[in-house]
């Protein structure tokens, strides 16, 4: 569950990626504006695993910013769920 894998959807009208960890779909990143100087990306995650849903989302000025925000939310969810990555357990 350590690193998210971002897979681009090929048959989608805008640049869109699903973020997965193993078989779990963690979130999605979409280009909502590709205009030069006004690029915007939305990101979101909605994990209904356990007793309460965990939802996060927002807008970033570029794809790396959206990826970073989704990775941060993924880390927050793992902490909230009481999970740790295997490499953290080995050290």
PDB file of N, CA, C and O in Angstrom, chain B, residues numbered from 101:
ATOM      1  N   UNK B 101       0.813  -1.205   0.000  1.00  0.00           N
ATOM      2  CA  UNK B 101       0.000   0.000   0.000  1.00  0.00           C
ATOM      3  C   UNK B 101       0.855   1.266   0.000  1.00  0.00           C
ATOM      4  O   UNK B 101       0.347   2.351   0.284  1.00  0.00           O
ATOM      5  N   UNK B 102       2.107   1.146  -0.306  1.00  0.00           N
ATOM      6  CA  UNK B 102       2.984   2.300  -0.140  1.00  0.00           C
ATOM      7  C   UNK B 102       2.795   3.368  -1.213  1.00  0.00           C
ATOM      8  O   UNK B 102       2.368   4.480  -0.901  1.00  0.00           O
ATOM      9  N   UNK B 103       3.096   3.061  -2.436  1.00  0.00           N
ATOM     10  CA  UNK B 103       3.148   4.071  -3.485  1.00  0.00           C
ATOM     11  C   UNK B 103       1.904   3.976  -4.362  1.00  0.00           C
ATOM     12  O   UNK B 103       1.471   2.885  -4.732  1.00  0.00           O
ATOM     13  N   UNK B 104       1.340   5.131  -4.685  1.00  0.00           N
ATOM     14  CA  UNK B 104       0.211   5.150  -5.604  1.00  0.00           C
ATOM     15  C   UNK B 104       0.704   5.020  -7.038  1.00  0.00           C
ATOM     16  O   UNK B 104       1.751   5.563  -7.392  1.00  0.00           O
ATOM     17  N   UNK B 105      -0.042   4.308  -7.851  1.00  0.00           N
ATOM     18  CA  UNK B 105       0.242   4.167  -9.274  1.00  0.00           C
ATOM     19  C   UNK B 105      -0.815   4.974 -10.024  1.00  0.00           C
ATOM     20  O   UNK B 105      -2.012   4.787  -9.807  1.00  0.00           O
ATOM     21  N   UNK B 106      -0.374   5.870 -10.906  1.00  0.00           N
ATOM     22  CA  UNK B 106      -1.288   6.719 -11.669  1.00  0.00           C
ATOM     23  C   UNK B 106      -1.371   6.191 -13.095  1.00  0.00           C
ATOM     24  O   UNK B 106      -0.364   6.110 -13.799  1.00  0.00           O
ATOM     25  N   UNK B 107      -2.586   5.833 -13.513  1.00  0.00           N
ATOM     26  CA  UNK B 107      -2.821   5.272 -14.827  1.00  0.00           C
ATOM     27  C   UNK B 107      -3.728   6.203 -15.619  1.00  0.00           C
ATOM     28  O   UNK B 107      -4.835   6.523 -15.188  1.00  0.00           O
ATOM     29  N   UNK B 108      -3.247   6.635 -16.780  1.00  0.00           N
ATOM     30  CA  UNK B 108      -4.035   7.553 -17.602  1.00  0.00           C
ATOM     31  C   UNK B 108      -5.139   6.794 -18.333  1.00  0.00           C
ATOM     32  O   UNK B 108      -4.910   5.724 -18.896  1.00  0.00           O
ATOM     33  N   UNK B 109      -6.337   7.367 -18.312  1.00  0.00           N
ATOM     34  CA  UNK B 109      -7.443   6.824 -19.089  1.00  0.00           C
ATOM     35  C   UNK B 109      -7.265   7.260 -20.537  1.00  0.00           C
ATOM     36  O   UNK B 109      -7.157   8.456 -20.811  1.00  0.00           O
ATOM     37  N   UNK B 110      -7.233   6.323 -21.455  1.00  0.00           N
ATOM     38  CA  UNK B 110      -6.966   6.643 -22.852  1.00  0.00           C
ATOM     39  C   UNK B 110      -8.203   7.155 -23.587  1.00  0.00           C
ATOM     40  O   UNK B 110      -8.082   8.044 -24.430  1.00  0.00           O
ATOM     41  N   UNK B 111      -9.366   6.630 -23.298  1.00  0.00           N
ATOM     42  CA  UNK B 111     -10.589   6.997 -24.013  1.00  0.00           C
ATOM     43  C   UNK B 111     -11.407   7.992 -23.219  1.00  0.00           C
ATOM     44  O   UNK B 111     -12.585   7.759 -22.948  1.00  0.00           O
ATOM     45  N   UNK B 112     -10.791   9.095 -22.846  1.00  0.00           N
ATOM     46  CA  UNK B 112     -11.466  10.125 -22.054  1.00  0.00           C
ATOM     47  C   UNK B 112     -11.225  11.472 -22.728  1.00  0.00           C
ATOM     48  O   UNK B 112     -10.128  11.722 -23.228  1.00  0.00           O
ATOM     49  N   UNK B 113     -12.240  12.349 -22.749  1.00  0.00           N
ATOM     50  CA  UNK B 113     -12.065  13.622 -23.465  1.00  0.00           C
ATOM     51  C   UNK B 113     -11.021  14.557 -22.864  1.00  0.00           C
ATOM     52  O   UNK B 113     -10.483  15.405 -23.576  1.00  0.00           O
ATOM     53  N   UNK B 114     -10.723  14.427 -21.580  1.00  0.00           N
ATOM     54  CA  UNK B 114      -9.668  15.251 -20.993  1.00  0.00           C
ATOM     55  C   UNK B 114      -8.642  14.339 -20.329  1.00  0.00           C
ATOM     56  O   UNK B 114      -8.895  13.154 -20.112  1.00  0.00           O
ATOM     57  N   UNK B 115      -7.489  14.905 -20.013  1.00  0.00           N
ATOM     58  CA  UNK B 115      -6.423  14.123 -19.384  1.00  0.00           C
ATOM     59  C   UNK B 115      -6.876  13.733 -17.982  1.00  0.00           C
ATOM     60  O   UNK B 115      -7.077  14.588 -17.120  1.00  0.00           O
ATOM     61  N   UNK B 116      -7.034  12.436 -17.769  1.00  0.00           N
ATOM     62  CA  UNK B 116      -7.567  11.902 -16.515  1.00  0.00           C
ATOM     63  C   UNK B 116      -6.742  10.700 -16.079  1.00  0.00           C
ATOM     64  O   UNK B 116      -6.348   9.870 -16.900  1.00  0.00           O
ATOM     65  N   UNK B 117      -6.486  10.618 -14.784  1.00  0.00           N
ATOM     66  CA  UNK B 117      -5.716   9.513 -14.222  1.00  0.00           C
ATOM     67  C   UNK B 117      -6.464   8.910 -13.039  1.00  0.00           C
ATOM     68  O   UNK B 117      -7.065   9.640 -12.251  1.00  0.00           O
ATOM     69  N   UNK B 118      -6.432   7.583 -12.908  1.00  0.00           N
ATOM     70  CA  UNK B 118      -6.867   6.907 -11.700  1.00  0.00           C
ATOM     71  C   UNK B 118      -5.631   6.600 -10.871  1.00  0.00           C
ATOM     72  O   UNK B 118      -4.595   6.207 -11.408  1.00  0.00           O
ATOM     73  N   UNK B 119      -5.742   6.777  -9.572  1.00  0.00           N
ATOM     74  CA  UNK B 119      -4.665   6.434  -8.644  1.00  0.00           C
ATOM     75  C   UNK B 119      -5.055   5.152  -7.935  1.00  0.00           C
ATOM     76  O   UNK B 119      -6.129   5.066  -7.339  1.00  0.00           O
ATOM     77  N   UNK B 120      -4.188   4.160  -7.998  1.00  0.00           N
ATOM     78  CA  UNK B 120      -4.473   2.875  -7.375  1.00  0.00           C
ATOM     79  C   UNK B 120      -3.335   2.444  -6.459  1.00  0.00           C
ATOM     80  O   UNK B 120      -2.186   2.860  -6.609  1.00  0.00           O
ATOM     81  N   UNK B 121      -3.697   1.604  -5.517  1.00  0.00           N
ATOM     82  CA  UNK B 121      -2.728   0.916  -4.670  1.00  0.00           C
ATOM     83  C   UNK B 121      -3.151  -0.544  -4.664  1.00  0.00           C
ATOM     84  O   UNK B 121      -4.139  -0.910  -4.027  1.00  0.00           O
ATOM     85  N   UNK B 122      -2.400  -1.375  -5.377  1.00  0.00           N
ATOM     86  CA  UNK B 122      -2.840  -2.755  -5.565  1.00  0.00           C
ATOM     87  C   UNK B 122      -4.147  -2.752  -6.344  1.00  0.00           C
ATOM     88  O   UNK B 122      -4.228  -2.134  -7.406  1.00  0.00           O
ATOM     89  N   UNK B 123      -5.177  -3.434  -5.834  1.00  0.00           N
ATOM     90  CA  UNK B 123      -6.484  -3.482  -6.495  1.00  0.00           C
ATOM     91  C   UNK B 123      -7.412  -2.363  -6.029  1.00  0.00           C
ATOM     92  O   UNK B 123      -8.531  -2.242  -6.529  1.00  0.00           O
ATOM     93  N   UNK B 124      -6.963  -1.547  -5.082  1.00  0.00           N
ATOM     94  CA  UNK B 124      -7.798  -0.485  -4.517  1.00  0.00           C
ATOM     95  C   UNK B 124      -7.691   0.794  -5.349  1.00  0.00           C
ATOM     96  O   UNK B 124      -6.596   1.320  -5.545  1.00  0.00           O
ATOM     97  N   UNK B 125      -8.832   1.292  -5.838  1.00  0.00           N
ATOM     98  CA  UNK B 125      -8.860   2.590  -6.508  1.00  0.00           C
ATOM     99  C   UNK B 125      -8.932   3.647  -5.416  1.00  0.00           C
ATOM    100  O   UNK B 125      -9.919   3.736  -4.686  1.00  0.00           O
ATOM    101  N   UNK B 126      -7.883   4.442  -5.312  1.00  0.00           N
ATOM    102  CA  UNK B 126      -7.744   5.418  -4.234  1.00  0.00           C
ATOM    103  C   UNK B 126      -8.326   6.770  -4.626  1.00  0.00           C
ATOM    104  O   UNK B 126      -8.980   7.422  -3.812  1.00  0.00           O
ATOM    105  N   UNK B 127      -8.095   7.196  -5.861  1.00  0.00           N
ATOM    106  CA  UNK B 127      -8.560   8.523  -6.246  1.00  0.00           C
ATOM    107  C   UNK B 127      -8.438   8.764  -7.729  1.00  0.00           C
ATOM    108  O   UNK B 127      -8.183   7.855  -8.519  1.00  0.00           O
ATOM    109  N   UNK B 128      -8.630  10.030  -8.083  1.00  0.00           N
ATOM    110  CA  UNK B 128      -8.660  10.422  -9.491  1.00  0.00           C
ATOM    111  C   UNK B 128      -8.119  11.836  -9.632  1.00  0.00           C
ATOM    112  O   UNK B 128      -8.309  12.682  -8.758  1.00  0.00           O
ATOM    113  N   UNK B 129      -7.444  12.077 -10.748  1.00  0.00           N
ATOM    114  CA  UNK B 129      -6.934  13.411 -11.079  1.00  0.00           C
ATOM    115  C   UNK B 129      -7.432  13.746 -12.481  1.00  0.00           C
ATOM    116  O   UNK B 129      -7.309  12.934 -13.398  1.00  0.00           O
ATOM    117  N   UNK B 130      -7.998  14.947 -12.649  1.00  0.00           N
ATOM    118  CA  UNK B 130      -8.528  15.389 -13.939  1.00  0.00           C
ATOM    119  C   UNK B 130      -7.979  16.760 -14.299  1.00  0.00           C
ATOM    120  O   UNK B 130      -7.884  17.643 -13.447  1.00  0.00           O
ATOM    121  N   UNK B 131      -7.619  16.933 -15.561  1.00  0.00           N
ATOM    122  CA  UNK B 131      -7.273  18.255 -16.070  1.00  0.00           C
ATOM    123  C   UNK B 131      -8.584  18.977 -16.358  1.00  0.00           C
ATOM    124  O   UNK B 131      -9.338  18.570 -17.242  1.00  0.00           O
ATOM    125  N   UNK B 132      -8.854  20.042 -15.619  1.00  0.00           N
ATOM    126  CA  UNK B 132     -10.113  20.764 -15.833  1.00  0.00           C
ATOM    127  C   UNK B 132      -9.903  22.011 -16.684  1.00  0.00           C
ATOM    128  O   UNK B 132     -10.869  22.600 -17.168  1.00  0.00           O
ATOM    129  N   UNK B 133      -8.646  22.420 -16.871  1.00  0.00           N
ATOM    130  CA  UNK B 133      -8.328  23.531 -17.777  1.00  0.00           C
ATOM    131  C   UNK B 133      -6.879  23.387 -18.209  1.00  0.00           C
ATOM    132  O   UNK B 133      -5.966  23.382 -17.383  1.00  0.00           O
ATOM    133  N   UNK B 134      -6.684  23.272 -19.501  1.00  0.00           N
ATOM    134  CA  UNK B 134      -5.328  23.131 -20.036  1.00  0.00           C
ATOM    135  C   UNK B 134      -4.842  24.424 -20.681  1.00  0.00           C
ATOM    136  O   UNK B 134      -3.809  24.428 -21.351  1.00  0.00           O
ATOM    137  N   UNK B 135      -5.566  25.512 -20.490  1.00  0.00           N
ATOM    138  CA  UNK B 135      -5.196  26.792 -21.100  1.00  0.00           C
ATOM    139  C   UNK B 135      -3.848  27.274 -20.571  1.00  0.00           C
ATOM    140  O   UNK B 135      -3.617  27.241 -19.362  1.00  0.00           O
ATOM    141  N   UNK B 136      -2.960  27.719 -21.447  1.00  0.00           N
ATOM    142  CA  UNK B 136      -1.662  28.234 -20.982  1.00  0.00           C
ATOM    143  C   UNK B 136      -1.849  29.379 -19.986  1.00  0.00           C
ATOM    144  O   UNK B 136      -2.595  30.325 -20.237  1.00  0.00           O
ATOM    145  N   UNK B 137      -1.176  29.276 -18.883  1.00  0.00           N
ATOM    146  CA  UNK B 137      -1.271  30.295 -17.845  1.00  0.00           C
ATOM    147  C   UNK B 137      -2.480  30.145 -16.938  1.00  0.00           C
ATOM    148  O   UNK B 137      -2.591  30.850 -15.934  1.00  0.00           O
ATOM    149  N   UNK B 138      -3.385  29.239 -17.276  1.00  0.00           N
ATOM    150  CA  UNK B 138      -4.590  29.030 -16.456  1.00  0.00           C
ATOM    151  C   UNK B 138      -4.855  27.543 -16.257  1.00  0.00           C
ATOM    152  O   UNK B 138      -6.002  27.134 -16.084  1.00  0.00           O
ATOM    153  N   UNK B 139      -3.796  26.733 -16.282  1.00  0.00           N
ATOM    154  CA  UNK B 139      -3.944  25.292 -16.104  1.00  0.00           C
ATOM    155  C   UNK B 139      -4.506  24.993 -14.712  1.00  0.00           C
ATOM    156  O   UNK B 139      -4.084  25.590 -13.722  1.00  0.00           O
ATOM    157  N   UNK B 140      -5.460  24.066 -14.650  1.00  0.00           N
ATOM    158  CA  UNK B 140      -6.022  23.633 -13.364  1.00  0.00           C
ATOM    159  C   UNK B 140      -6.297  22.138 -13.401  1.00  0.00           C
ATOM    160  O   UNK B 140      -6.724  21.588 -14.417  1.00  0.00           O
ATOM    161  N   UNK B 141      -6.044  21.503 -12.280  1.00  0.00           N
ATOM    162  CA  UNK B 141      -6.267  20.067 -12.112  1.00  0.00           C
ATOM    163  C   UNK B 141      -7.088  19.838 -10.858  1.00  0.00           C
ATOM    164  O   UNK B 141      -6.812  20.423  -9.810  1.00  0.00           O
ATOM    165  N   UNK B 142      -8.098  18.984 -10.965  1.00  0.00           N
ATOM    166  CA  UNK B 142      -8.850  18.595  -9.776  1.00  0.00           C
ATOM    167  C   UNK B 142      -8.330  17.238  -9.319  1.00  0.00           C
ATOM    168  O   UNK B 142      -7.878  16.423 -10.123  1.00  0.00           O
ATOM    169  N   UNK B 143      -8.404  17.018  -8.031  1.00  0.00           N
ATOM    170  CA  UNK B 143      -7.999  15.730  -7.475  1.00  0.00           C
ATOM    171  C   UNK B 143      -9.019  15.359  -6.396  1.00  0.00           C
ATOM    172  O   UNK B 143      -9.606  16.230  -5.753  1.00  0.00           O
ATOM    173  N   UNK B 144      -9.213  14.080  -6.214  1.00  0.00           N
ATOM    174  CA  UNK B 144     -10.149  13.657  -5.185  1.00  0.00           C
ATOM    175  C   UNK B 144      -9.961  12.202  -4.816  1.00  0.00           C
ATOM    176  O   UNK B 144      -9.500  11.385  -5.614  1.00  0.00           O
ATOM    177  N   UNK B 145     -10.329  11.905  -3.592  1.00  0.00           N
ATOM    178  CA  UNK B 145     -10.358  10.524  -3.124  1.00  0.00           C
ATOM    179  C   UNK B 145     -11.589  10.343  -2.258  1.00  0.00           C
ATOM    180  O   UNK B 145     -11.999  11.258  -1.543  1.00  0.00           O
ATOM    181  N   UNK B 146     -12.171   9.165  -2.326  1.00  0.00           N
ATOM    182  CA  UNK B 146     -13.364   8.841  -1.572  1.00  0.00           C
ATOM    183  C   UNK B 146     -13.264   7.371  -1.188  1.00  0.00           C
ATOM    184  O   UNK B 146     -13.597   6.490  -1.981  1.00  0.00           O
ATOM    185  N   UNK B 147     -12.807   7.112   0.027  1.00  0.00           N
ATOM    186  CA  UNK B 147     -12.639   5.740   0.494  1.00  0.00           C
ATOM    187  C   UNK B 147     -13.688   5.444   1.553  1.00  0.00           C
ATOM    188  O   UNK B 147     -13.652   5.999   2.651  1.00  0.00           O
ATOM    189  N   UNK B 148     -14.618   4.568   1.213  1.00  0.00           N
ATOM    190  CA  UNK B 148     -15.662   4.163   2.152  1.00  0.00           C
ATOM    191  C   UNK B 148     -15.310   2.805   2.750  1.00  0.00           C
ATOM    192  O   UNK B 148     -16.105   1.866   2.714  1.00  0.00           O
ATOM    193  N   UNK B 149     -14.112   2.725   3.297  1.00  0.00           N
ATOM    194  CA  UNK B 149     -13.637   1.497   3.923  1.00  0.00           C
ATOM    195  C   UNK B 149     -13.686   1.710   5.428  1.00  0.00           C
ATOM    196  O   UNK B 149     -13.080   2.648   5.945  1.00  0.00           O
ATOM    197  N   UNK B 150     -14.392   0.858   6.118  1.00  0.00           N
ATOM    198  CA  UNK B 150     -14.507   1.020   7.565  1.00  0.00           C
ATOM    199  C   UNK B 150     -15.807   1.701   7.936  1.00  0.00           C
ATOM    200  O   UNK B 150     -16.749   1.744   7.144  1.00  0.00           O
ATOM    201  N   UNK B 151     -15.849   2.230   9.141  1.00  0.00           N
ATOM    202  CA  UNK B 151     -17.068   2.795   9.688  1.00  0.00           C
ATOM    203  C   UNK B 151     -17.479   4.126   9.086  1.00  0.00           C
ATOM    204  O   UNK B 151     -18.669   4.376   8.899  1.00  0.00           O
ATOM    205  N   UNK B 152     -16.517   4.981   8.781  1.00  0.00           N
ATOM    206  CA  UNK B 152     -16.829   6.313   8.268  1.00  0.00           C
ATOM    207  C   UNK B 152     -16.153   6.540   6.923  1.00  0.00           C
ATOM    208  O   UNK B 152     -15.021   6.097   6.730  1.00  0.00           O
ATOM    209  N   UNK B 153     -16.814   7.215   5.990  1.00  0.00           N
ATOM    210  CA  UNK B 153     -16.146   7.525   4.726  1.00  0.00           C
ATOM    211  C   UNK B 153     -15.043   8.555   4.937  1.00  0.00           C
ATOM    212  O   UNK B 153     -15.136   9.418   5.810  1.00  0.00           O
ATOM    213  N   UNK B 154     -14.007   8.450   4.129  1.00  0.00           N
ATOM    214  CA  UNK B 154     -12.887   9.384   4.170  1.00  0.00           C
ATOM    215  C   UNK B 154     -12.834  10.052   2.806  1.00  0.00           C
ATOM    216  O   UNK B 154     -12.504   9.413   1.807  1.00  0.00           O
ATOM    217  N   UNK B 155     -13.161  11.339   2.765  1.00  0.00           N
ATOM    218  CA  UNK B 155     -13.216  12.068   1.502  1.00  0.00           C
ATOM    219  C   UNK B 155     -12.304  13.281   1.559  1.00  0.00           C
ATOM    220  O   UNK B 155     -12.286  14.020   2.543  1.00  0.00           O
ATOM    221  N   UNK B 156     -11.548  13.471   0.488  1.00  0.00           N
ATOM    222  CA  UNK B 156     -10.697  14.647   0.359  1.00  0.00           C
ATOM    223  C   UNK B 156     -10.691  15.043  -1.104  1.00  0.00           C
ATOM    224  O   UNK B 156     -10.894  14.200  -1.978  1.00  0.00           O
ATOM    225  N   UNK B 157     -10.460  16.321  -1.378  1.00  0.00           N
ATOM    226  CA  UNK B 157     -10.387  16.765  -2.758  1.00  0.00           C
ATOM    227  C   UNK B 157      -9.992  18.223  -2.835  1.00  0.00           C
ATOM    228  O   UNK B 157     -10.004  18.941  -1.836  1.00  0.00           O
ATOM    229  N   UNK B 158      -9.644  18.645  -4.029  1.00  0.00           N
ATOM    230  CA  UNK B 158      -9.266  20.034  -4.213  1.00  0.00           C
ATOM    231  C   UNK B 158      -8.834  20.301  -5.629  1.00  0.00           C
ATOM    232  O   UNK B 158      -9.029  19.481  -6.526  1.00  0.00           O
ATOM    233  N   UNK B 159      -8.242  21.464  -5.815  1.00  0.00           N
ATOM    234  CA  UNK B 159      -7.767  21.911  -7.121  1.00  0.00           C
ATOM    235  C   UNK B 159      -6.306  22.325  -6.979  1.00  0.00           C
ATOM    236  O   UNK B 159      -5.910  22.930  -5.983  1.00  0.00           O
ATOM    237  N   UNK B 160      -5.514  21.989  -7.995  1.00  0.00           N
ATOM    238  CA  UNK B 160      -4.093  22.367  -8.020  1.00  0.00           C
ATOM    239  C   UNK B 160      -3.794  23.055  -9.340  1.00  0.00           C
ATOM    240  O   UNK B 160      -4.527  22.896 -10.316  1.00  0.00           O
ATOM    241  N   UNK B 161      -2.719  23.813  -9.362  1.00  0.00           N
ATOM    242  CA  UNK B 161      -2.336  24.567 -10.550  1.00  0.00           C
ATOM    243  C   UNK B 161      -1.637  23.757 -11.621  1.00  0.00           C
ATOM    244  O   UNK B 161      -1.451  24.239 -12.738  1.00  0.00           O
ATOM    245  N   UNK B 162      -1.240  22.515 -11.295  1.00  0.00           N
ATOM    246  CA  UNK B 162      -0.599  21.658 -12.290  1.00  0.00           C
ATOM    247  C   UNK B 162      -0.732  20.205 -11.842  1.00  0.00           C
ATOM    248  O   UNK B 162      -1.132  19.917 -10.714  1.00  0.00           O
ATOM    249  N   UNK B 163      -0.381  19.285 -12.767  1.00  0.00           N
ATOM    250  CA  UNK B 163      -0.520  17.863 -12.456  1.00  0.00           C
ATOM    251  C   UNK B 163       0.386  17.429 -11.303  1.00  0.00           C
ATOM    252  O   UNK B 163      -0.080  16.692 -10.434  1.00  0.00           O
ATOM    253  N   UNK B 164       1.662  17.847 -11.248  1.00  0.00           N
ATOM    254  CA  UNK B 164       2.478  17.450 -10.095  1.00  0.00           C
ATOM    255  C   UNK B 164       1.895  17.925  -8.764  1.00  0.00           C
ATOM    256  O   UNK B 164       2.011  17.225  -7.757  1.00  0.00           O
ATOM    257  N   UNK B 165       1.274  19.096  -8.745  1.00  0.00           N
ATOM    258  CA  UNK B 165       0.638  19.584  -7.521  1.00  0.00           C
ATOM    259  C   UNK B 165      -0.542  18.734  -7.119  1.00  0.00           C
ATOM    260  O   UNK B 165      -0.747  18.470  -5.934  1.00  0.00           O
ATOM    261  N   UNK B 166      -1.336  18.295  -8.113  1.00  0.00           N
ATOM    262  CA  UNK B 166      -2.478  17.419  -7.832  1.00  0.00           C
ATOM    263  C   UNK B 166      -2.010  16.054  -7.340  1.00  0.00           C
ATOM    264  O   UNK B 166      -2.602  15.477  -6.428  1.00  0.00           O
ATOM    265  N   UNK B 167      -0.941  15.542  -7.955  1.00  0.00           N
ATOM    266  CA  UNK B 167      -0.373  14.253  -7.518  1.00  0.00           C
ATOM    267  C   UNK B 167       0.119  14.370  -6.075  1.00  0.00           C
ATOM    268  O   UNK B 167      -0.137  13.482  -5.261  1.00  0.00           O
ATOM    269  N   UNK B 168       0.813  15.440  -5.755  1.00  0.00           N
ATOM    270  CA  UNK B 168       1.328  15.641  -4.395  1.00  0.00           C
ATOM    271  C   UNK B 168       0.188  15.745  -3.390  1.00  0.00           C
ATOM    272  O   UNK B 168       0.269  15.173  -2.304  1.00  0.00           O
ATOM    273  N   UNK B 169      -0.867  16.466  -3.739  1.00  0.00           N
ATOM    274  CA  UNK B 169      -2.004  16.615  -2.827  1.00  0.00           C
ATOM    275  C   UNK B 169      -2.710  15.279  -2.606  1.00  0.00           C
ATOM    276  O   UNK B 169      -3.101  14.962  -1.482  1.00  0.00           O
ATOM    277  N   UNK B 170      -2.873  14.499  -3.665  1.00  0.00           N
ATOM    278  CA  UNK B 170      -3.515  13.187  -3.523  1.00  0.00           C
ATOM    279  C   UNK B 170      -2.630  12.250  -2.705  1.00  0.00           C
ATOM    280  O   UNK B 170      -3.137  11.493  -1.877  1.00  0.00           O
ATOM    281  N   UNK B 171      -1.324  12.289  -2.922  1.00  0.00           N
ATOM    282  CA  UNK B 171      -0.416  11.467  -2.114  1.00  0.00           C
ATOM    283  C   UNK B 171      -0.472  11.857  -0.637  1.00  0.00           C
ATOM    284  O   UNK B 171      -0.409  10.992   0.236  1.00  0.00           O
ATOM    285  N   UNK B 172      -0.588  13.147  -0.358  1.00  0.00           N
ATOM    286  CA  UNK B 172      -0.699  13.595   1.029  1.00  0.00           C
ATOM    287  C   UNK B 172      -2.006  13.098   1.655  1.00  0.00           C
ATOM    288  O   UNK B 172      -2.014  12.645   2.799  1.00  0.00           O
ATOM    289  N   UNK B 173      -3.103  13.180   0.909  1.00  0.00           N
ATOM    290  CA  UNK B 173      -4.385  12.681   1.410  1.00  0.00           C
ATOM    291  C   UNK B 173      -4.333  11.171   1.631  1.00  0.00           C
ATOM    292  O   UNK B 173      -4.920  10.671   2.590  1.00  0.00           O
ATOM    293  N   UNK B 174      -3.641  10.442   0.761  1.00  0.00           N
ATOM    294  CA  UNK B 174      -3.451   8.995   0.902  1.00  0.00           C
ATOM    295  C   UNK B 174      -2.702   8.695   2.206  1.00  0.00           C
ATOM    296  O   UNK B 174      -3.068   7.775   2.938  1.00  0.00           O
ATOM    297  N   UNK B 175      -1.660   9.469   2.491  1.00  0.00           N
ATOM    298  CA  UNK B 175      -0.930   9.310   3.753  1.00  0.00           C
ATOM    299  C   UNK B 175      -1.818   9.609   4.951  1.00  0.00           C
ATOM    300  O   UNK B 175      -1.754   8.910   5.962  1.00  0.00           O
ATOM    301  N   UNK B 176      -2.648  10.645   4.844  1.00  0.00           N
ATOM    302  CA  UNK B 176      -3.582  10.972   5.930  1.00  0.00           C
ATOM    303  C   UNK B 176      -4.565   9.833   6.165  1.00  0.00           C
ATOM    304  O   UNK B 176      -4.875   9.500   7.309  1.00  0.00           O
ATOM    305  N   UNK B 177      -5.064   9.224   5.056  1.00  0.00           N
ATOM    306  CA  UNK B 177      -6.001   8.116   5.209  1.00  0.00           C
ATOM    307  C   UNK B 177      -5.342   6.917   5.886  1.00  0.00           C
ATOM    308  O   UNK B 177      -5.939   6.288   6.759  1.00  0.00           O
ATOM    309  N   UNK B 178      -4.117   6.601   5.485  1.00  0.00           N
ATOM    310  CA  UNK B 178      -3.427   5.461   6.099  1.00  0.00           C
ATOM    311  C   UNK B 178      -3.246   5.697   7.592  1.00  0.00           C
ATOM    312  O   UNK B 178      -3.423   4.775   8.388  1.00  0.00           O
ATOM    313  N   UNK B 179      -2.897   6.916   7.983  1.00  0.00           N
ATOM    314  CA  UNK B 179      -2.769   7.240   9.408  1.00  0.00           C
ATOM    315  C   UNK B 179      -4.112   7.117  10.098  1.00  0.00           C
ATOM    316  O   UNK B 179      -4.204   6.527  11.175  1.00  0.00           O
ATOM    317  N   UNK B 180      -5.161   7.671   9.489  1.00  0.00           N
ATOM    318  CA  UNK B 180      -6.517   7.617  10.048  1.00  0.00           C
ATOM    319  C   UNK B 180      -6.981   6.172  10.217  1.00  0.00           C
ATOM    320  O   UNK B 180      -7.639   5.837  11.202  1.00  0.00           O
ATOM    321  N   UNK B 181      -6.632   5.313   9.247  1.00  0.00           N
ATOM    322  CA  UNK B 181      -7.049   3.914   9.279  1.00  0.00           C
ATOM    323  C   UNK B 181      -6.145   3.057  10.163  1.00  0.00           C
ATOM    324  O   UNK B 181      -6.423   1.875  10.368  1.00  0.00           O
ATOM    325  N   UNK B 182      -5.063   3.642  10.690  1.00  0.00           N
ATOM    326  CA  UNK B 182      -4.145   2.889  11.537  1.00  0.00           C
ATOM    327  C   UNK B 182      -3.250   1.950  10.759  1.00  0.00           C
ATOM    328  O   UNK B 182      -2.825   0.922  11.287  1.00  0.00           O
ATOM    329  N   UNK B 183      -2.955   2.285   9.508  1.00  0.00           N
ATOM    330  CA  UNK B 183      -2.118   1.445   8.654  1.00  0.00           C
ATOM    331  C   UNK B 183      -0.730   2.046   8.498  1.00  0.00           C
ATOM    332  O   UNK B 183      -0.545   3.261   8.582  1.00  0.00           O
ATOM    333  N   UNK B 184       0.230   1.178   8.270  1.00  0.00           N
ATOM    334  CA  UNK B 184       1.591   1.618   7.976  1.00  0.00           C
ATOM    335  C   UNK B 184       2.103   0.823   6.796  1.00  0.00           C
ATOM    336  O   UNK B 184       1.693  -0.317   6.576  1.00  0.00           O
ATOM    337  N   UNK B 185       3.006   1.431   6.033  1.00  0.00           N
ATOM    338  CA  UNK B 185       3.607   0.738   4.906  1.00  0.00           C
ATOM    339  C   UNK B 185       4.580  -0.316   5.410  1.00  0.00           C
ATOM    340  O   UNK B 185       5.155  -0.175   6.489  1.00  0.00           O
ATOM    341  N   UNK B 186       4.761  -1.371   4.628  1.00  0.00           N
ATOM    342  CA  UNK B 186       5.653  -2.452   5.023  1.00  0.00           C
ATOM    343  C   UNK B 186       7.075  -1.974   5.245  1.00  0.00           C
ATOM    344  O   UNK B 186       7.737  -2.439   6.173  1.00  0.00           O
ATOM    345  N   UNK B 187       7.565  -1.056   4.416  1.00  0.00           N
ATOM    346  CA  UNK B 187       8.940  -0.584   4.587  1.00  0.00           C
ATOM    347  C   UNK B 187       9.099   0.156   5.909  1.00  0.00           C
ATOM    348  O   UNK B 187      10.193   0.153   6.474  1.00  0.00           O
ATOM    349  N   UNK B 188       8.042   0.791   6.424  1.00  0.00           N
ATOM    350  CA  UNK B 188       8.112   1.460   7.733  1.00  0.00           C
ATOM    351  C   UNK B 188       8.173   0.425   8.849  1.00  0.00           C
ATOM    352  O   UNK B 188       8.777   0.679   9.891  1.00  0.00           O
ATOM    353  N   UNK B 189       7.560  -0.730   8.649  1.00  0.00           N
ATOM    354  CA  UNK B 189       7.591  -1.775   9.671  1.00  0.00           C
ATOM    355  C   UNK B 189       8.945  -2.475   9.721  1.00  0.00           C
ATOM    356  O   UNK B 189       9.367  -2.930  10.785  1.00  0.00           O
ATOM    357  N   UNK B 190       9.631  -2.565   8.579  1.00  0.00           N
ATOM    358  CA  UNK B 190      10.904  -3.261   8.502  1.00  0.00           C
ATOM    359  C   UNK B 190      12.050  -2.468   9.102  1.00  0.00           C
ATOM    360  O   UNK B 190      13.049  -3.061   9.510  1.00  0.00           O
ATOM    361  N   UNK B 191      11.942  -1.141   9.170  1.00  0.00           N
ATOM    362  CA  UNK B 191      13.056  -0.340   9.689  1.00  0.00           C
ATOM    363  C   UNK B 191      12.968  -0.113  11.171  1.00  0.00           C
ATOM    364  O   UNK B 191      13.835   0.544  11.748  1.00  0.00           O
TER     365      UNK B 191
END
